[in-house]
Amino acid sequence: MFKKIILSFTTALLIAASFSGVSFAAEDDPTGPVKARGEVITVDLAARKFQIEKNDGTTLTFFVNEETRFRGLESLDELQVGWKIGLGARKDQDGKLWAVLVIAGDPADLIQVRGKITDVNTSAGKFSLEKQNGMEMTFFVDENTRYGGQIQGLEDLQVGWGAAVVAKEANPGKLVAVGLIAGDAPELVKTKGVVTSVNVSAGKFEIESSDGRIIQYLVDEKTRYQGQLSSLEEMKVGWQAAVASKEGENSNLTAVLVIAGTRPEQVRAQGIVVGVDANAGKFQLEKPDGNVVTFFADENTTYQGQVESIRDLEEGMRAGVGAIEDPDGMLLARQVMAGEPQEERPELIKAQGIIKTVNPGAGKFTLEKSDGSVLTIYVDGNTKYRGEVNSLNDLEKDMRAGFGGFVDGDGKIIARLVIAGNPRPERPEVGRPREERPVPDPNNPLEPRPYDTLSYPSNNS
């Protein structure tokens, strides 16, 4: 468990630090870079690919080539199932994800620390950090140290900044930082509401918060955007918005992060899969009313049931889909649960009685019920046995037996469980005959009873 926790932190920290300097090969790729973290679930060396499962259950497949860079391991040959991993990739025109940077490995020799910077010595290539418990630690940097946050090198680090470090012990007493993320983290004000005005030329917008307040925000070159916009120009009045901001000297709020957009309506459907085009990332579902609906899948689609990706979908499978409609009217599948339809379960029948005949060669026996009717019961490789028998060969005439099973398509009774054994002999009455038991005298309630003469062990025995 410790390894998983520390490696999760390690990959998060290193990948954040590393991406600040990563140049993705496909600059004209409209989908942009893809970042992911998760656990390795398959490695296919022959196909030069591996699969990971993200924390939300999504599975993604990545391919590697000569341009893929590795940290924590030398190549794909060293990657192991079960390792936590962080990576950056790009998607090609066919929808394949090509790994650009892979960060993984055994974190047993790594430590992770968070705290506040107390000293920076650029000439000596080291810095000190005070942990929350007051303990101070010193770390060295080298040419392999990766940086992130508001720094690109040790010279950018400032005393008082918050920092997270992943380090290894180069030699006894000397800790070398593998990854360092640091920056000035002012207290952020977080608010949710509806966009009421947008002034692009003035670099500001307003939202009405859930409690009815009208709040104005400024944006600058450091403002980050998520959701359905990548800049202030794309923001629209009426959109839902969540804003994290910092307060300036004049009490002005400057947005650090803006997440905004319309909440797409969820579309849900269930039916039978009637078409799959994995290369195009789409499949068709026939609903109970006969309508056929086309859904598209991407890296954000999650899968459950008997499938882990769109390539596992097969015609004839029963599926349920949760999707959203994009601006072009395409249905983007967000959740897909699919599998082979379960056959109708036959009604369970039960009976008990006395075994009349046993025919191991034909795989059957007959059972006479208490009402005198006789049933012929067949067994197969799925039949279980209990009681005094372990197989059909152990059954004997006149044994008491009970079974549970079903009637197959040919009308035969197939046993799934047989419980059988010989009847217990009549138990003799224990103790003296009732007529020989002494009757206490009602006029002398203190007269000793038979059990009064029994001796019981004392507490000392």
Buried (B, 14 or more C-beta within 10 A) or exposed (E): EEBEEBBBBBBBBBBBBBBEEEEBEBEEBEBEBBBBBBBBBEBEEEEEBBBBBBEEEBBBBBBBEEEBBBBBBEEBEBBEEEBBBBBBBBBBEEBBBBBBBBBBBEBEEBBBBBBBBBEBEEEEBBBBBBEEEEEEBBBBBEEEBBBBBBBEEBEBBEEEBBBBBBBEEEEEEEBBBBBBBBBEEEEEBEBEBBBBEBEEEEBBBBBBBEEEEEBBBBBEEEBEBEBBBEEBEBBEEEBBBBBBBBEEEEEEBBBBBBBBBEEBEEBEBEBBBBEBEBEEBBBBBBEEEEEEBEBBBEBEBBBEBBBBBBEBBBEEBBBBBBBBEEEEEEBBBBBBBBBEEEEEEEEEBEBEBBBBEBEEEEBBBBBBEEEEEEBBBBBEEEBEBEBBBEEBEBBBEEBBBBBBBBEEEEEEBBBBBBBBBEEEEEEEEEEEEEEEEEEEEEEEEEEEEEEEEEEEEEEEE
